[in-house]
Amino acid sequence: MLNDFSGADKVYIACGYIDLRRGIDGLASMVQQFQLDPFTNTLFLFCGRRRDRIKALYWEGDGFLLLYKRLESCSFQWPRSEAEARLLTPQQYRWLMEGLNVEQPKAHRPVRGLENI
C-alpha cells in the first residue's frame, strides 16, 4: 500500500531517528512541532533507528490512518543528518520506497525557467 500511495497531495519525511512506539497522537504532535498541519491531505513518514521499519500518518478527513511497514531483508535509505521534516517529490518518494537514497547524485533535477526547483 505504501509503495504506490497516491492519495496525498504532499509527502513529508521526518529526518533523523523517531521512536516508533509513538501512536497517532504522538506522531501528530511531532508533525505540529515541524510547524506543519497533520489535518491536511499529506502523508507523513517516520523511521526508527534500525531503518527497517517506517510508520506513516495520513488524515482521511474523518480520522487518521496509521500505516506500518517492516522490511524483511534490507533497510530504507533514510536521511539522518537533520531533525526536520523534508518535502519529497513524487520521484523521491518512489526512490525511497524502492530502497534508494532520496538524493540521487546523478538524477536530473527539474528546471523551471532559469532556476532549479
C-alpha positions as CSV (number, residue, x, y, z in Angstrom):
1,M,0.0,0.0,0.0
2,L,2.8,2.5,0.8
3,N,4.8,1.7,-2.3
4,D,2.1,3.1,-4.6
5,F,0.3,5.5,-2.2
6,S,-1.2,8.3,-4.3
7,G,-3.9,9.8,-2.2
8,A,-1.8,12.6,-0.7
9,D,-1.0,16.0,-2.2
10,K,2.3,16.1,-0.4
11,V,4.7,13.7,1.3
12,Y,7.0,14.7,4.2
13,I,9.6,12.6,5.9
14,A,10.8,13.3,9.4
15,C,14.6,13.1,9.1
16,G,16.5,11.6,11.9
17,Y,15.6,8.9,14.4
18,I,12.0,8.6,15.6
19,D,10.7,6.4,18.5
20,L,8.3,4.1,16.6
21,R,6.5,3.3,19.8
22,R,4.6,6.6,19.3
23,G,1.0,6.3,18.2
24,I,-1.2,8.6,16.2
25,D,-1.3,11.3,18.8
26,G,2.4,11.3,19.4
27,L,3.2,11.4,15.7
28,A,0.6,14.1,15.0
29,S,2.2,16.3,17.8
30,M,5.6,15.7,16.2
31,V,4.2,17.0,12.9
32,Q,3.0,20.1,14.6
33,Q,6.5,20.6,16.1
34,F,7.7,20.9,12.5
35,Q,5.1,23.8,12.1
36,L,3.0,21.6,9.7
37,D,-0.7,20.7,9.9
38,P,-1.4,17.0,10.3
39,F,-5.0,17.6,9.3
40,T,-4.2,18.2,5.6
41,N,-4.1,15.8,2.6
42,T,-0.4,15.0,3.4
43,L,1.4,11.7,4.1
44,F,4.0,12.0,6.9
45,L,6.7,9.3,7.1
46,F,8.7,8.3,10.2
47,C,11.6,5.9,10.6
48,G,13.3,4.3,13.6
49,R,16.9,3.6,14.3
50,R,17.1,0.3,12.6
51,R,15.8,1.7,9.3
52,D,13.9,-1.4,8.5
53,R,10.5,-0.1,9.7
54,I,8.5,3.0,9.0
55,K,5.3,4.5,10.2
56,A,3.1,6.7,8.1
57,L,0.4,9.1,9.3
58,Y,-2.4,10.3,7.0
59,W,-5.5,12.3,7.6
60,E,-8.5,10.9,5.8
61,G,-10.9,13.7,6.5
62,D,-12.7,12.0,9.4
63,G,-9.8,10.3,11.1
64,F,-6.2,9.4,11.0
65,L,-4.8,6.4,9.1
66,L,-1.6,4.9,10.7
67,L,0.4,2.6,8.4
68,Y,3.4,0.5,9.5
69,K,5.8,-1.3,7.2
70,R,8.7,-3.6,8.2
71,L,11.2,-4.8,5.6
72,E,12.5,-8.3,6.0
73,S,16.0,-8.3,4.4
74,C,17.0,-4.7,3.8
75,S,16.7,-1.1,5.1
76,F,15.4,2.2,4.0
77,Q,17.9,4.9,2.9
78,W,16.7,7.5,5.3
79,P,18.2,10.9,5.7
80,R,19.7,11.1,9.3
81,S,21.6,14.4,9.3
82,E,18.8,16.8,10.3
83,A,15.9,16.9,12.8
84,E,13.5,18.4,10.3
85,A,10.6,17.5,8.0
86,R,11.6,17.3,4.4
87,L,9.1,17.6,1.5
88,L,9.6,14.9,-1.1
89,T,8.9,15.0,-4.8
90,P,6.9,12.1,-6.2
91,Q,10.2,10.7,-7.7
92,Q,12.0,10.9,-4.4
93,Y,9.1,9.1,-2.7
94,R,9.4,6.3,-5.3
95,W,13.2,6.1,-4.8
96,L,12.6,5.9,-1.0
97,M,10.1,3.0,-1.4
98,E,12.5,1.2,-3.8
99,G,15.3,1.3,-1.2
100,L,17.2,4.1,-2.8
101,N,18.6,7.4,-1.4
102,V,16.2,10.3,-1.9
103,E,19.2,12.4,-3.0
104,Q,20.3,10.7,-6.2
105,P,23.5,12.5,-7.3
106,K,23.2,11.6,-10.9
107,A,19.5,12.3,-11.3
108,H,18.3,15.1,-13.5
109,R,16.9,18.0,-11.4
110,P,13.7,19.6,-12.6
111,V,14.3,23.1,-14.0
112,R,11.7,25.8,-14.2
113,G,12.9,28.8,-16.2
114,L,16.4,29.5,-15.2
115,E,16.3,28.3,-11.7
116,N,16.4,24.8,-10.2
117,I,13.5,23.6,-8.1
